[in-house]
Amino acid sequence: MDRADGSIQRFTCLRQRQIRIINYSPSLLTLYNYPMFIIDAHLDLSMNAMDWNRDLRLPVHEIRKREEGMTDKPDRAKGTVSLPALRKGNIGLVVATQIARYVAPGNPLPGWHSPEQAWAHTQAQLQWYKAMEEAGEMVQIKNSVELEEHLSLWNDQTSDASKPIGYILSLEGADSLVTIDHLHRAHAYGLRAVGPAHYGPGRYANGTDATGKLNEQGKLLLKEMEQLNIILDATHLCDDAFWDAMKLFNGTIWASHNNCRTLVNHNRQFSDEMIKVLIEKKAVIGGALDAWMMVPGWVRGVSSPKEMNCCLEKLVDHIDHICQIAGNTLHVGIGTDLDGAFGKEQCPYDLETIADLQQFPTLLSKRGYTASDCENIMHKNWLRLLREAWK
């Protein structure tokens, strides 16, 4: 836990907590007041709706049934996310993305051939969110007043079961921002977080599997984000760009969906040194449920969750690693990335739908985490960061 002088003690009390709660089990439901309110800091909802043509108002099993026999994508009939599933899991607030990559000539990654096309695609995704708002399915959260009103609604146990899912709009990869002026336009329609990079080389920053520091446009982007109070999402920044951003950006930082390089060695993951600087900057890191990020040795298209023993417990390993570095439970949350171009073929075998996030408090308790720790991880850390950013 944090000392008063700001120094860190190692989080050594876990084993004692393990002993204290070992005799609980059925009573955990009472101890943790299930269903616990959950925030998921990374879901590609509009991508699933617009690119995968999924009607997310339907239950997951109905979406899967409609996709039976389809072979255009490896995760057909294997999705895990829908708006009813979010409600079932008491996941009342999400960070929901727009995403559209620009690819220069010679870039083998899928994407759009001009920034203008990428921008137009993000606008189509935006209109899906607006359509869901008009249908009463979702509500956009842009400031502290809207946040507290939404939390009050979800805390009201007497209100209608079909509560709207709150969403904070985020841009995953900044390629679609044709100019810096487009960042201002996006902020005006509610964009509140930006990850400058995704995979490969980007127009503002290089991402996963690439190298290179921020270019001049990237530095200008961070400056404008800071002035607009847009949250910097450090996820997907390559190491060079990450360290540049940590030096240059003085605004609010989070990492919406990232795991630990010490446990799964890949440049997509955060090294312990990266985790330490994020902690120093009061960031929160969201644990992701993409199997290849959870367990070492995963081979895409070959490995299976059961074969690799990829279960929800494996994410607890990553969460615990961050907590041990921090000396507390204040810098980690959930950012699943479920249905982020993968489905049940590449996520924990003990997760049927996103509603199964409700298993985490019990899994954490088995490691000695208290009810307060679990609340931090499942929602309070994200709320504290947002309240501080939007005050």
C-alpha positions in Angstrom: 0.0 0.0 0.0 1.1 3.6 -0.4 3.0 5.3 2.4 2.1 8.9 3.3 5.3 10.1 1.9 4.5 8.6 -1.5 6.9 5.7 -1.4 5.7 2.2 -2.1 5.6 -0.9 0.2 5.4 -4.3 -1.5 1.9 -5.7 -1.4 2.7 -8.5 1.0 -0.7 -8.8 2.7 -2.2 -11.1 0.1 -1.2 -14.3 1.7 -2.7 -13.2 5.0 -6.0 -12.3 3.2 -5.9 -15.8 1.6 -6.0 -17.3 5.1 -8.7 -14.9 6.4 -11.2 -15.7 3.7 -10.4 -19.3 2.9 -13.5 -20.6 4.8 -15.9 -18.5 2.7 -17.4 -19.8 -0.5 -21.1 -19.7 -1.0 -21.2 -16.6 1.1 -19.0 -14.8 -1.4 -22.2 -13.8 -3.2 -23.2 -11.9 0.0 -19.7 -10.6 0.7 -19.3 -9.0 -2.7 -23.0 -8.0 -3.1 -23.3 -9.6 -6.5 -23.8 -8.6 -9.2 -20.9 -6.2 -8.8 -21.0 -3.1 -11.0 -18.4 -3.5 -13.7 -16.6 -1.1 -16.1 -15.1 -2.5 -19.2 -12.5 0.0 -20.6 -12.3 -1.4 -24.1 -15.0 -2.8 -26.4 -15.1 -2.5 -30.2 -18.9 -2.3 -30.3 -19.3 -0.2 -33.4 -16.8 -2.3 -35.3 -18.8 -5.4 -34.5 -22.0 -3.7 -35.6 -20.7 -2.1 -38.8 -17.8 -4.3 -39.9 -19.1 -7.7 -38.6 -22.8 -6.7 -39.3 -23.9 -7.8 -35.8 -27.1 -6.6 -34.3 -25.8 -6.1 -30.7 -29.3 -5.6 -29.4 -29.8 -9.4 -29.7 -28.7 -12.0 -27.1 -25.3 -13.5 -27.9 -26.8 -16.9 -28.8 -29.1 -15.3 -31.4 -26.1 -13.5 -33.0 -24.2 -16.7 -33.1 -27.1 -18.6 -34.7 -27.4 -16.0 -37.5 -23.7 -16.5 -38.2 -23.7 -20.3 -38.4 -22.0 -21.4 -41.6 -20.3 -18.1 -42.3 -16.6 -18.3 -43.0 -15.5 -14.8 -43.8 -14.0 -14.3 -40.3 -12.5 -16.8 -37.9 -14.8 -15.7 -35.0 -18.1 -16.2 -36.8 -20.7 -17.8 -34.5 -18.3 -17.4 -31.6 -19.0 -13.9 -30.4 -19.3 -13.1 -26.7 -20.6 -9.5 -26.5 -24.1 -8.0 -26.9 -26.0 -5.3 -25.1 -28.2 -7.8 -23.3 -25.1 -9.7 -22.1 -23.6 -6.5 -20.8 -26.8 -5.8 -18.8 -26.8 -9.4 -17.5 -23.3 -9.0 -16.3 -24.1 -5.6 -14.7 -21.5 -4.0 -17.0 -23.2 -0.6 -17.1 -20.3 1.5 -18.4 -17.9 0.8 -21.2 -15.2 2.6 -23.1 -16.4 2.1 -26.7 -14.2 2.6 -29.7 -14.1 4.0 -33.2 -11.4 2.3 -35.2 -10.2 2.7 -38.8 -6.6 2.2 -39.9 -4.9 4.0 -42.8 -2.4 1.9 -44.7 0.3 3.4 -46.9 1.3 1.7 -50.1 3.3 -1.5 -49.2 1.7 -1.9 -45.8 0.3 -5.4 -45.7 -2.1 -4.8 -42.8 -5.8 -4.4 -43.6 -7.0 -0.8 -43.7 -8.1 2.2 -45.7 -6.1 3.7 -48.5 -6.6 7.3 -47.5 -7.1 9.1 -44.1 -10.3 10.6 -45.5 -11.7 7.1 -46.1 -10.7 6.1 -42.5 -12.4 9.3 -41.1 -15.6 8.5 -43.0 -15.6 5.0 -41.6 -15.3 6.3 -38.0 -18.2 8.6 -38.8 -20.3 5.6 -39.8 -19.4 4.0 -36.5 -20.3 7.1 -34.6 -23.7 7.1 -36.3 -24.3 3.5 -35.0 -23.7 4.7 -31.4 -26.1 7.6 -32.1 -28.7 5.2 -33.4 -28.4 3.1 -30.2 -28.9 6.2 -28.2 -32.0 7.1 -30.1 -33.3 3.5 -29.4 -32.6 3.9 -25.7 -30.0 1.2 -25.7 -27.0 3.3 -24.9 -26.1 6.7 -23.6 -22.9 8.7 -24.2 -21.0 9.9 -21.1 -18.9 13.0 -21.8 -18.5 14.8 -18.4 -18.7 14.4 -14.7 -22.4 15.4 -14.4 -23.4 12.7 -17.0 -21.2 10.2 -15.2 -22.8 10.7 -11.8 -26.3 10.6 -13.3 -25.6 7.4 -15.0 -24.1 5.8 -11.9 -27.1 6.8 -10.0 -29.4 5.1 -12.5 -27.4 1.9 -12.4 -27.3 1.9 -8.6 -31.0 2.2 -8.4 -32.2 -1.4 -7.9 -35.8 -0.4 -8.5 -35.3 1.0 -12.0 -36.1 -0.7 -15.2 -33.9 -3.7 -16.0 -33.3 -2.5 -19.5 -31.0 0.4 -18.4 -29.0 2.0 -21.2 -25.3 1.0 -21.4 -23.2 4.1 -20.8 -20.3 4.6 -23.2 -17.3 6.8 -23.2 -16.1 7.3 -26.8 -12.5 6.4 -27.6 -10.5 6.3 -30.8 -8.2 3.3 -31.2 -5.4 4.5 -33.5 -5.4 8.1 -34.6 -4.9 7.5 -38.4 -8.4 8.6 -39.2 -7.8 12.1 -37.9 -7.1 13.7 -41.2 -5.8 16.8 -39.6 -5.4 18.1 -36.0 -8.6 20.1 -36.7 -10.4 16.7 -36.9 -9.4 16.0 -33.3 -11.3 19.2 -32.3 -14.3 18.1 -34.4 -14.2 14.7 -32.7 -14.0 16.2 -29.2 -17.0 18.3 -30.0 -19.1 15.1 -30.7 -17.9 13.5 -27.6 -14.5 11.8 -28.1 -12.8 11.6 -24.7 -9.8 9.2 -25.2 -7.4 8.6 -28.0 -4.8 5.9 -28.6 -2.4 7.4 -31.1 -1.3 4.0 -32.5 -2.7 0.6 -33.3 -0.7 -2.1 -35.2 2.3 -1.3 -37.4 3.3 2.2 -38.6 0.9 5.0 -38.1 0.4 8.5 -39.2 1.0 9.9 -35.8 2.8 7.1 -33.9 4.0 3.6 -34.5 2.3 0.8 -32.8 2.5 -2.9 -32.0 5.2 -4.8 -34.0 6.7 -1.5 -35.2 9.5 0.8 -33.9 10.2 4.5 -33.9 9.6 7.6 -31.9 6.6 10.0 -32.2 6.8 12.1 -35.4 6.2 15.8 -35.3 2.5 15.4 -36.0 2.3 12.9 -33.2 3.8 15.4 -30.8 1.4 18.0 -31.9 -1.5 15.5 -31.5 -0.5 15.0 -27.8 -0.2 18.7 -27.2 -3.8 19.3 -28.6 -5.1 16.3 -26.6 -3.7 17.8 -23.5 -5.3 21.1 -24.1 -8.7 19.5 -24.9 -8.4 17.3 -21.8 -8.6 14.1 -23.9 -7.3 11.0 -22.2 -4.1 9.4 -23.7 -4.6 5.7 -24.2 -1.0 4.2 -24.0 -2.2 0.9 -25.3 -0.5 -0.3 -28.6 2.2 2.4 -28.6 5.5 0.8 -29.6 8.2 1.1 -27.0 9.9 4.2 -28.6 6.6 6.0 -28.9 5.5 5.0 -25.4 8.6 6.6 -23.8 8.2 9.7 -25.9 4.6 10.0 -24.9 5.4 9.6 -21.2 7.9 12.4 -21.4 5.7 14.8 -23.4 2.2 14.3 -22.2 1.0 15.9 -18.9 -2.7 15.1 -19.1 -4.6 12.0 -17.9 -3.3 8.6 -19.0 -4.8 5.2 -19.1 -4.0 1.9 -20.8 -7.4 0.5 -21.8 -6.4 -3.0 -22.6 -2.9 -4.3 -21.8 -1.2 -7.2 -20.1 2.3 -7.9 -18.7 5.4 -8.6 -20.7 7.0 -10.4 -17.8 4.3 -13.1 -18.1 3.9 -13.1 -21.9 6.9 -11.8 -23.7 5.7 -9.6 -26.6 6.1 -6.0 -27.5 2.3 -5.6 -27.3 2.6 -6.1 -23.6 4.0 -3.7 -21.0 7.4 -4.2 -19.4 7.7 -3.8 -15.7 9.5 -0.5 -16.3 6.5 0.7 -18.4 4.1 -0.4 -15.6 6.1 1.6 -13.1 6.0 4.8 -15.0 2.3 4.4 -15.6 1.8 4.0 -11.9 3.9 7.2 -11.3 1.5 9.0 -13.6 -1.6 7.7 -11.7 -2.7 5.7 -14.7 -5.0 2.6 -14.7 -4.2 -0.5 -16.8 -7.1 -2.6 -18.1 -6.5 -6.3 -18.2 -7.3 -7.9 -21.6 -8.9 -11.2 -22.4 -7.3 -12.0 -25.8 -5.7 -15.5 -25.3 -2.4 -14.8 -26.9 -1.8 -11.9 -24.5 -2.8 -14.1 -21.5 -0.7 -17.2 -21.9 2.8 -17.8 -23.4 3.2 -19.9 -26.5 -0.1 -19.2 -28.2 -0.2 -19.8 -31.9 -3.0 -17.9 -33.7 -5.3 -20.2 -35.6 -3.7 -23.3 -34.1 -3.9 -23.1 -30.3 -7.1 -23.6 -28.4 -8.1 -22.2 -25.0 -8.5 -25.6 -23.4 -5.2 -26.9 -24.8 -3.3 -23.9 -23.5 -5.2 -23.8 -20.2 -6.3 -20.3 -21.0 -8.9 -19.4 -18.4 -10.0 -16.3 -16.5 -7.6 -17.2 -13.7 -4.7 -16.3 -16.1 -5.8 -12.7 -16.2 -5.7 -12.7 -12.4 -2.0 -13.5 -12.8 -1.5 -10.3 -14.9 -3.7 -8.2 -12.5 -1.7 -9.6 -9.5 1.6 -8.8 -11.2 0.6 -5.1 -11.6 -0.7 -4.9 -8.0 2.6 -6.3 -6.7 4.6 -3.7 -8.7 2.3 -0.9 -7.5 2.1 -2.1 -3.9 -1.7 -1.7 -4.0 -4.8 -2.3 -6.1 -5.2 1.2 -7.4 -3.8 0.9 -10.9 -5.5 -2.0 -12.6 -9.0 -2.6 -14.0 -10.7 -4.5 -16.7 -10.5 -3.7 -20.4 -11.5 -7.0 -22.0 -11.2 -6.3 -25.8 -13.7 -9.2 -26.2 -14.9 -9.6 -29.7 -12.0 -7.4 -30.9 -11.7 -9.5 -34.1 -11.7 -12.7 -32.0 -14.3 -14.8 -30.2 -14.5 -17.9 -28.1 -11.8 -19.5 -30.2 -9.3 -17.0 -28.7 -10.5 -16.1 -25.2 -10.7 -17.9 -21.8 -12.5 -21.3 -22.1 -14.5 -20.6 -19.0 -16.1 -17.4 -20.5 -19.2 -18.0 -22.5 -20.3 -14.4 -22.7 -19.1 -11.1 -21.3 -21.5 -11.5 -18.5 -19.0 -14.0 -17.0 -16.8 -11.1 -15.9 -18.8 -11.5 -12.7 -16.5 -14.5 -11.9 -13.6 -12.2 -11.3 -14.4 -11.1 -7.7 -14.5 -14.7 -6.6 -11.3 -15.5 -8.5 -9.6 -12.5 -6.9 -10.8 -13.4 -3.4 -9.1 -16.8 -3.8 -5.8 -14.8 -4.1 -6.6 -12.9 -0.9 -8.0 -9.8 -2.4 -10.6 -8.1 -0.2 -14.1 -6.8 -1.2 -12.6 -3.3 -1.4 -9.8 -4.5 -3.6 -12.3 -6.2 -6.0 -14.3 -3.0 -6.2 -11.2 -1.1 -7.1 -10.4 -3.5 -9.9 -13.9 -3.9 -11.2 -14.9 -0.3 -11.3 -13.6 2.2 -8.7 -10.2 2.7 -10.3 -11.7 3.8 -13.6 -14.2 6.0 -11.8 -11.5 7.7 -9.7 -9.5 8.4 -12.8 -12.5 9.8 -14.7 -13.6 12.0 -11.8 -10.1 13.4 -11.4 -9.8 14.0 -15.2 -13.3 15.7 -15.5 -13.4 17.7 -12.3 
